[in-house]
Structures are given as C-alpha cells and as structure tokens.
C-alpha cells in the first residue's frame, strides 16, 4: 500500500479588508483556525505592507487563548517577514521571544513553530534575541 501523498502550497495573499475580517473573526471563533492560518501565511509571504502584517501577528499572538495553533504560526509569520524584509519591529521581536519561550516551557500552550520564527528573526535580522 502506498503512503498518502501530501501536497504543500503557499496560500495567496488576500485583500487587506477581507484578511482583516477573517483574522478578527479568528480572535473570537476558534473554528476559523484553518482559514485564518492560510490568510496570515498568505499575508506574511506576499503582502508588501510589513507593518500591516506585523500588526496582525501581534494582535493574534497577544489576543488568542493558550493552546491556539495560531500562536506558533503568528511567530513563524514574523520570521517570514524577517526573511522578506531583513528587519522586524521591536514589538514583533518581543512577541516572537515571548511565544518561543512559552513554547519551550509548554508545547501544548504554543507549538514549536514559535521557536522556528525566533530562529528566522535572529538569522535574517542579525538580532541577538
């Protein structure tokens, strides 16, 4: 029997108003995690307004309940921004450190993607976090 073949795709960027609506809803409705994840990753990979994307990473990273899969993803997306732009704001860097530390302390609280995001911020910005 052949193993199931998985595919990978980078989600496209959404219009900012539509993206904001999806991400705002995800703050209050945990069932929207998949759509919110695709939306956030699409923004982090494609949107040219770094401040807009960072603001959503920070809102999600600070506003979601412990255990949300979007917490680690918010940090990872800051890492994507670091890779794309070579810098992140101090507030975004602090968020990544906080989420990575929470992940190390309790992976059920924040998944390991937060640590990957911190690694990317350190590597691509030269910050010593």
C-alpha positions in Angstrom: 0.0 0.0 0.0 1.4 3.4 -1.0 1.6 6.1 1.7 -0.8 9.0 1.3 0.9 11.7 -0.7 0.7 15.2 0.9 1.0 18.4 -1.0 2.3 21.7 0.1 1.1 25.1 -1.1 1.7 28.7 -0.2 -1.6 30.4 0.2 -2.1 33.5 -1.8 -2.4 37.0 -0.3 -6.0 38.2 0.4 -7.2 41.7 0.1 -6.5 43.5 3.3 -10.1 44.2 4.2 -11.0 40.6 3.6 -7.9 39.4 5.5 -8.7 41.7 8.5 -12.2 40.4 8.6 -11.1 36.7 8.7 -8.3 37.4 11.3 -10.6 39.5 13.5 -13.2 36.7 13.5 -10.4 34.2 14.4 -9.8 36.1 17.6 -13.2 35.2 18.8 -14.0 31.9 17.0 -11.6 29.0 17.2 -13.3 27.1 14.4 -11.9 29.6 11.9 -8.3 28.5 12.5 -7.6 26.9 9.1 -8.9 29.9 7.1 -7.1 32.3 9.5 -3.9 30.3 9.1 -4.0 30.5 5.3 -4.8 34.2 5.5 -2.0 35.0 7.8 0.6 33.0 5.9 -0.5 34.4 2.6 -0.1 37.9 4.0 3.3 37.1 5.5 4.6 35.7 2.3 3.1 38.2 -0.2 1.8 41.4 1.3 4.2 44.4 0.8 2.9 46.3 3.9 5.1 44.9 6.6 3.6 47.0 9.3 0.1 45.7 8.5 1.1 42.1 8.6 3.1 42.6 11.8 0.2 44.2 13.4 -1.9 41.1 12.8 0.8 38.8 14.0 1.0 40.8 17.2 -2.8 41.0 17.7 -3.1 37.3 17.2 -0.1 36.5 19.3 -1.3 38.6 22.2 -5.1 38.0 21.8 -5.6 34.3 21.3 -6.2 31.8 24.1 -3.4 29.5 25.2 -3.2 26.4 23.0 -4.4 28.1 19.8 -2.4 26.7 16.8 -2.3 30.3 15.5 0.0 31.4 18.3 3.1 29.5 17.0 2.0 30.5 13.5 2.0 34.2 14.4 5.6 33.9 15.5 6.5 31.9 12.4 5.0 34.6 10.2 7.1 37.3 11.9 10.0 35.1 10.9 8.7 35.1 7.3 8.7 38.9 7.5 12.2 39.0 8.8 13.3 36.8 5.8 11.5 39.0 3.3 12.3 42.5 4.7 15.5 41.9 6.7 14.0 43.5 9.8 11.1 43.5 12.2 9.8 45.9 14.7 10.9 45.7 18.4 7.3 44.8 19.3 7.2 41.9 16.8 10.6 40.7 18.0 9.5 40.7 21.6 6.3 38.8 20.7 8.5 36.1 19.0 10.7 35.8 22.1 7.7 35.5 24.3 6.0 32.9 22.2 9.2 30.9 21.7 9.8 30.9 25.5 6.2 29.8 26.1 6.7 27.0 23.5 9.8 25.7 25.3 8.0 25.8 28.6 4.8 24.2 27.4 4.4 22.9 23.8 0.7 22.5 24.5 0.4 26.3 25.0 2.4 27.4 22.0 3.7 25.0 19.3 7.3 24.7 18.2 6.7 26.9 15.1 7.3 29.8 17.5 10.9 28.7 18.0 11.3 28.4 14.2 10.1 32.0 14.0 12.6 33.2 16.5 15.4 31.4 14.7 14.4 33.2 11.5 14.3 36.6 13.2 17.7 36.0 14.6 19.2 34.7 11.3 17.6 37.2 8.9 17.8 40.4 11.1 21.0 39.7 13.0 19.2 40.5 16.3 20.5 38.7 19.3 17.3 37.6 21.0 
